[in-house]
Amino acid sequence: MASRTPYSERTPIDAAQLARCHQLCLPETASSRAGLDVLRGLYDSLLTDSAAHVVWHPPVSQPYHLGAFAAGTTRLRDTESKIRQGLPPALFARLALRVAAQPRHVLARRRWESLIPPAEIGYVLTLGVARSVVPTANTPPGRSILAELEAWFVDERCVESWVDTELSNHRAHAFYLRAGYVEVTRDFGQVLLKKTFT
């Protein structure tokens, strides 16, 4: 079973709520454009992956999709394989079409294959905070969500955290730089960053 936050140990994570929050916070991603069914399938896979960790902070006294979330893995390639195998064929086909419409990330990931260490790292798969798009949302700040995920990486004996984002996403790029990440490389309009834990 996937490792989860202290909150989620008391209350199971609802993948449908998380999917709606993801789509609200990150509407331009291929997974969001593929639809809520695909997002639910992705989170269902992450929640059953022993190498993955999902952080979910639902809102207090607000609509359930106005939360904050992050997900990461300590075995990036294995997690991606499990996600591919876990999605029903129709949903995987829908996601693949959306990914194909945004090929720069795929091209960058192929180029980065030899750069991303196979072990002893955590990889931030996604992070979103509803207050970034709905200012009245009562959620923790993104830096707290990231810190929670990084703490899990450290508990799992990771020595670094890695993440990628689009160079055009200035807000996310600046967020990770402020959080102590440094650029590793830029390719096809994407940037790969890492942070060393001391």
N, C-alpha and C positions, 0 to 999 in steps of 0.2 A: 504494500500500500504506500502511496506517496506520502512523504513527510509533509506536515501541514503546520499552520501557525497555531499558537495557543488558543486563539478564538475558535478555529475550525476543529480543534480537538473536542470542544464543547458542543459545537453546532456544525453538522456536516455542511460542506460547501455545495451550494446549489449551482450546478454548471449552467443552467438556463439564465439565472440572474447574472452570473459572471459574464456570460456571453453577451447579454444586453449591455452591460457596463462597458465591455471591451468595444463593442460596436459604436457606442456613444463616444468613448474617449479616442478611439483610433479608427475613424471611419474610412481612411484612405488605404488601409492595409489590404493585402490580397485576401486574407482570411475574413475580414469584415465584409468586404465586397462579395465574398462567396455566400454569405448569409448566416443567419442565426443557427441553422441546423449544423453547418460546418463548424462554427465556433463551439457549439455545445459538444460536438464530437471531439474536437481538439482538446477541450478541457477535460472531458471524460477520460481521454487517453492519458493526459498529464496526471490526473488524480489517481490513476492506478499504476503509475510508473514509479518504481522504487528509487529511480535516479532523479526524479523530478520533485520540485517543491512549488506549491502554489500558495501565494499570500493573498488573502481576500479579507477586506474590511468593508462589510456592508454598512450603509449609512444608518444613523440613528434617527428615527422619526421622520424619515424622508422616503421617497420612492426607492425601491430596492436596487434599481440600476444606477443610483448615484453613489457608487462606492469607490474603492481604490483597490488595485490589484497588481500583482507581479507574478511572473513564473520564471523558473530557471531550472537548469539541469547540471548535473556533474558528469554526464556522459552524453554529449551533444549528438553524436552520430547514432547512438543506440536509441535515444529518445525520438529523434526524427524518424528512424526506421519503425519504431513502435507506433508512432502517430500514423504513418502511411498504412501500416497493416491494420490499425484499429478503426480507421474510417471505412464505412461502407463504400463500395465501389462508386455509387452515384455521387456521394458527397466528395470523395477523393477526386473524381473527374471534374466536378464543379470547382474545387479548389485549384486543381492543376490548370484549368483554363484561366483563372484569375492570376495565378502566378505567371503563366506564359504571357499575359498581357503586360506584366511588369518585369521584363527579363533582366534588368540591370542587377537586381539583388542575386539572382541565380548565377549570373556571370561572375559577380564579385565573390560569391561563396566558393565557386570552383577555383578561382585564383587563390583564395585564402586557405584552401584545404591543407597545404603544407605548413601554414603559419600557425594555425590553431592547434595547440597541444592536445594530444588524445587523452590525457589524464591529468589529475591534480589541479583542474581548473573548474570554476563554475561559469556557466554561460547564461546571461540574462536573455530570456526568450521574448519577454514582453513586460511592459509596465504602463499603467495608466491610472490617472486620478481624475475623477469626475469634476472636481473643483476647477480643473484647468479649462473646462468647457462650460461648466455651470457654476459661476462664482459663489452661489448660495449653497452649494453642496457641502455637507458637513463631513469631510473626510480628512484623514491624516495627509500631510504634505508628501510629495513624491520622494523627497530625501529620506523620510522615515520608512516608506515602503521599500525603497532600495536597500536601506540599512538592514532591514529585517531579512531580506533575501540574502544579502552578503553575510550576515551572521550565520545563516544556515550553511552557506558555502564554507565558512571557516570551521563550523562544527563538523563538516564532512571532510575536513583536512585539505581543502583546496588552498593553493598558494596564490592564486590569481582569480580575478573575475573578468570576463570578456563580454563584449556587447557590440552590436553593429547598428547603425542607423543610416538614414539617407542624409547626404550632405545638405540637401535642400531643407531638411527639418532642423532649422537653426535652433529651435527651442530645445529639442532633445539633445542635439550635439552639445550645446552650452551646458545643459543640465549634467551630462556625464562628465564634462571637463571640470565643472565646479565640484563634482563628487570625487574628484581625484583620479579620473581615468585619463590616460594619455593615448594619443593616436598611434596606431601601429602602421596603418597604410590607408590609402584612398584609392578606390578602383571603381570605375563605372558609376560614378556619382554616389557611391556608398563609402562609409568610413568605418573601419574596424578599430575598436579601442580596448584597452585593458587597464586593470588596476592591480597592483601587487599588494598583497596583505603583509603587514609587518608585525 
